[in-house]
């Protein structure tokens, strides 16, 4: 097939902002591949992520509430789709590379453990290593997927996946922004926060952990009283504030993705409120305590019986602990529960009738 379709798509990128990451300027893949005749490299990366086993598994991985009863709670997959939608909207409005933004958004959380950040914390504690889901996401696309061959993604998509995580404080303060990161990566970082703050808030209402009256009054006044209002306020403000940095960029002040002081302060206030009233309390729930027991059981069991770890993980690791970490971290909540029940029947009784 002629490559004229791909070239036409690449030529369209000439109309993007001068600050956009253009596919013709990609730093490429670790292993050279002939280009696809009808997709750009960033579009091809998006497709590889969507068709990966890791992407499918996040359907049954916890966002915040561990194995909740109800069909409308957010999972790691629905979170990922919301991040992608928000990031694409911002990228399109700023005339940046929407294909790149979409690819990195879809891949950013595939390295999450079962039971959400609790699982990340437990694997760090049990192994004595600093297990981070963004590093594991990168490891999946580089090494684990496709039977140890990896997906061979472009540098730019890998950069976004590796750098999407944020500190607890004001990550949008210019002094806290690494301006070497592409604007598309910066968009992913803030879109991730917008998505989880708003859908986690809805889940907290749904779980009756919070009610609307408990929100900071300024959250309602400044950001809005409804889910859609809050997202629209944040996204609109990012577009306006970031356009300003792009239009006034200098060598000393390169463009960044940011917010106005008022909206940024309100987002940070809501973020801290969620840590104190949702994220930290949920980590101490009965379900979370059982999830910790399950992960401890799995870690101890596979450490004692290394032959039980699938060969595919041993072949790509120099140590048994590394193979265990890859295997356990890749499990869905449901699979981790099922394996734990086989090892120690009754350990997951709290999740009875919740396993898909």
KAZI-V69174 format. One record per residue. N is the residue number from 1. PHI is phi in whole degrees, 0 to 359 (NA if undefined). Layout:
# KAZI-V69174
{{N & PHI} {N & PHI}}
This chain:
# KAZI-V69174
{{1 & NA} {2 & 297} {3 & 268} {4 & 295} {5 & 295} {6 & 299} {7 & 297} {8 & 294} {9 & 294} {10 & 295} {11 & 294} {12 & 302} {13 & 291} {14 & 297} {15 & 273} {16 & 286} {17 & 304} {18 & 296} {19 & 266} {20 & 285} {21 & 272} {22 & 265} {23 & 296} {24 & 292} {25 & 258} {26 & 302} {27 & 281} {28 & 87} {29 & 255} {30 & 298} {31 & 245} {32 & 298} {33 & 226} {34 & 296} {35 & 298} {36 & 285} {37 & 290} {38 & 226} {39 & 225} {40 & 286} {41 & 298} {42 & 291} {43 & 295} {44 & 295} {45 & 298} {46 & 305} {47 & 295} {48 & 297} {49 & 293} {50 & 299} {51 & 269} {52 & 279} {53 & 294} {54 & 298} {55 & 295} {56 & 297} {57 & 292} {58 & 291} {59 & 303} {60 & 242} {61 & 241} {62 & 298} {63 & 270} {64 & 234} {65 & 275} {66 & 285} {67 & 44} {68 & 287} {69 & 273} {70 & 138} {71 & 273} {72 & 254} {73 & 287} {74 & 288} {75 & 251} {76 & 297} {77 & 288} {78 & 294} {79 & 302} {80 & 301} {81 & 294} {82 & 292} {83 & 300} {84 & 300} {85 & 296} {86 & 294} {87 & 296} {88 & 295} {89 & 299} {90 & 294} {91 & 299} {92 & 295} {93 & 296} {94 & 268} {95 & 61} {96 & 257} {97 & 274} {98 & 294} {99 & 296} {100 & 294} {101 & 300} {102 & 295} {103 & 298} {104 & 291} {105 & 296} {106 & 291} {107 & 263} {108 & 293} {109 & 246} {110 & 292} {111 & 271} {112 & 294} {113 & 282} {114 & 296} {115 & 66} {116 & 65} {117 & 294} {118 & 300} {119 & 295} {120 & 300} {121 & 297} {122 & 292} {123 & 295} {124 & 296} {125 & 294} {126 & 289} {127 & 270} {128 & 77} {129 & 249} {130 & 270} {131 & 284} {132 & 234} {133 & 294} {134 & 293} {135 & 294} {136 & 290} {137 & 300} {138 & 294} {139 & 296} {140 & 299} {141 & 284} {142 & 273} {143 & 231} {144 & 275} {145 & 299} {146 & 55} {147 & 56} {148 & 92} {149 & 270} {150 & 78} {151 & 265} {152 & 53} {153 & 280} {154 & 290} {155 & 303} {156 & 294} {157 & 292} {158 & 297} {159 & 298} {160 & 297} {161 & 299} {162 & 288} {163 & 243} {164 & 280} {165 & 291} {166 & 225} {167 & 288} {168 & 291} {169 & 278} {170 & 278} {171 & 283} {172 & 262} {173 & 294} {174 & 309} {175 & 291} {176 & 261} {177 & 258} {178 & 279} {179 & 287} {180 & 282} {181 & 288} {182 & 298} {183 & 297} {184 & 295} {185 & 294} {186 & 298} {187 & 296} {188 & 302} {189 & 301} {190 & 283} {191 & 294} {192 & 302} {193 & 293} {194 & 299} {195 & 297} {196 & 289} {197 & 300} {198 & 282} {199 & 282} {200 & 292} {201 & 295} {202 & 299} {203 & 295} {204 & 295} {205 & 296} {206 & 297} {207 & 276} {208 & 61} {209 & 278} {210 & 225} {211 & 229} {212 & 304} {213 & 291} {214 & 275} {215 & 294} {216 & 304} {217 & 302} {218 & 291} {219 & 299} {220 & 292} {221 & 293} {222 & 269} {223 & 269} {224 & 127} {225 & 267} {226 & 239} {227 & 308} {228 & 294} {229 & 295} {230 & 295} {231 & 295} {232 & 298} {233 & 299} {234 & 293} {235 & 295} {236 & 299} {237 & 293} {238 & 300} {239 & 299} {240 & 294} {241 & 292} {242 & 287} {243 & 301} {244 & 298} {245 & 291} {246 & 287} {247 & 284} {248 & 247} {249 & 296} {250 & 224} {251 & 298} {252 & 281} {253 & 233} {254 & 294} {255 & 295} {256 & 222} {257 & 268} {258 & 210} {259 & 228} {260 & 293} {261 & 301} {262 & 296} {263 & 289} {264 & 299} {265 & 297} {266 & 291} {267 & 296} {268 & 295} {269 & 296} {270 & 295} {271 & 298} {272 & 293} {273 & 301} {274 & 293} {275 & 299} {276 & 285} {277 & 250} {278 & 232} {279 & 296} {280 & 290} {281 & 299} {282 & 296} {283 & 293} {284 & 251} {285 & 292} {286 & 300} {287 & 298} {288 & 292} {289 & 295} {290 & 293} {291 & 300} {292 & 298} {293 & 296} {294 & 297} {295 & 293} {296 & 296} {297 & 300} {298 & 297} {299 & 298} {300 & 295} {301 & 294} {302 & 287} {303 & 289} {304 & 283} {305 & 237} {306 & 300} {307 & 292} {308 & 279} {309 & 282} {310 & 306} {311 & 302} {312 & 301} {313 & 276} {314 & 290} {315 & 291} {316 & 250} {317 & 230} {318 & 274} {319 & 236} {320 & 293} {321 & 299} {322 & 299} {323 & 297} {324 & 300} {325 & 296} {326 & 297} {327 & 292} {328 & 293} {329 & 295} {330 & 278} {331 & 293} {332 & 282} {333 & 305} {334 & 299} {335 & 292} {336 & 299} {337 & 296} {338 & 296} {339 & 295} {340 & 297} {341 & 295} {342 & 291} {343 & 283} {344 & 221} {345 & 306} {346 & 100} {347 & 296} {348 & 246} {349 & 303} {350 & 297} {351 & 262} {352 & 304} {353 & 73} {354 & 251} {355 & 276} {356 & 276}}
